[in-house]
């Protein structure tokens, strides 16, 4: 199935998720114990991952999956959101943003990004 007619909608929705994502990370740097914000951040990552999977954007899926996993562990209390992790989440958000820009321009080449474990 040709998904290209849905690309613009995907880009718009993805940018909305990433905007909220960045704002929530900054908020969590100031209030790292805000469980509601952590849950909302997780939902944005999960939604973006699902959208990307539907469209076949595997690099986005891989990065969003990594972010989702990190947030799940924070949400479950396995470790706290420390400044270094917030910085990593912002870097990963930047990687997602770059991928979405490539998609928006119709580029078939994706940036070579290997998500951290």
WOGI-V634551 format. One record per backbone hydrogen bond with DSSP energy under -1.0 kcal/mol. NH is the residue of the N-H (numbers start at 1). CO is the residue of the C=O. E is the energy in kcal/mol with one decimal. If there is no record, write none. Layout:
nh->NH co->CO e->E
nh->NH co->CO e->E
This chain:
nh->6 co->3 e->-2.0
nh->7 co->4 e->-1.4
nh->10 co->6 e->-2.6
nh->11 co->7 e->-2.8
nh->12 co->8 e->-2.3
nh->13 co->9 e->-2.6
nh->14 co->10 e->-3.1
nh->15 co->11 e->-2.5
nh->16 co->12 e->-1.7
nh->17 co->13 e->-2.1
nh->18 co->14 e->-2.6
nh->19 co->15 e->-2.3
nh->20 co->16 e->-2.1
nh->21 co->17 e->-2.6
nh->22 co->18 e->-2.6
nh->23 co->19 e->-2.1
nh->24 co->20 e->-2.5
nh->25 co->21 e->-2.2
nh->26 co->22 e->-2.2
nh->27 co->23 e->-2.3
nh->28 co->24 e->-2.7
nh->29 co->25 e->-1.6
nh->30 co->26 e->-1.0
nh->31 co->27 e->-2.0
nh->34 co->31 e->-2.0
nh->35 co->33 e->-1.4
nh->38 co->34 e->-2.1
nh->39 co->35 e->-2.5
nh->40 co->36 e->-2.4
nh->41 co->37 e->-2.6
nh->42 co->38 e->-2.3
nh->43 co->39 e->-2.3
nh->44 co->40 e->-2.1
nh->45 co->41 e->-2.1
nh->46 co->42 e->-2.7
nh->47 co->43 e->-2.8
nh->48 co->44 e->-2.5
nh->49 co->45 e->-2.4
nh->50 co->46 e->-2.3
nh->51 co->47 e->-2.6
nh->52 co->48 e->-2.6
nh->53 co->49 e->-2.4
nh->54 co->50 e->-2.2
nh->55 co->51 e->-1.7
nh->56 co->52 e->-1.0
nh->57 co->52 e->-2.6
nh->58 co->56 e->-1.4
nh->61 co->57 e->-2.0
nh->62 co->58 e->-2.5
nh->63 co->59 e->-2.2
nh->64 co->60 e->-2.9
nh->65 co->61 e->-2.5
nh->66 co->62 e->-1.9
nh->67 co->63 e->-2.4
nh->68 co->64 e->-2.9
nh->69 co->65 e->-2.4
nh->70 co->66 e->-2.2
nh->71 co->67 e->-2.7
nh->72 co->68 e->-2.4
nh->73 co->69 e->-1.9
nh->74 co->70 e->-1.8
nh->75 co->71 e->-3.2
nh->76 co->72 e->-2.1
nh->77 co->74 e->-1.7
nh->78 co->73 e->-2.5
nh->82 co->80 e->-1.3
nh->86 co->82 e->-2.2
nh->87 co->83 e->-2.4
nh->88 co->84 e->-1.9
nh->89 co->85 e->-2.6
nh->90 co->86 e->-2.1
nh->91 co->87 e->-2.3
nh->92 co->88 e->-2.6
nh->93 co->89 e->-2.0
nh->94 co->90 e->-2.0
nh->95 co->91 e->-2.0
nh->96 co->92 e->-2.2
nh->97 co->93 e->-2.5
nh->98 co->94 e->-2.4
nh->99 co->95 e->-2.1
nh->100 co->96 e->-2.4
nh->101 co->97 e->-2.1
nh->102 co->98 e->-2.0
nh->103 co->99 e->-2.2
nh->104 co->100 e->-2.7
nh->105 co->101 e->-1.8
nh->106 co->103 e->-1.2
nh->107 co->102 e->-2.1
nh->113 co->111 e->-1.4
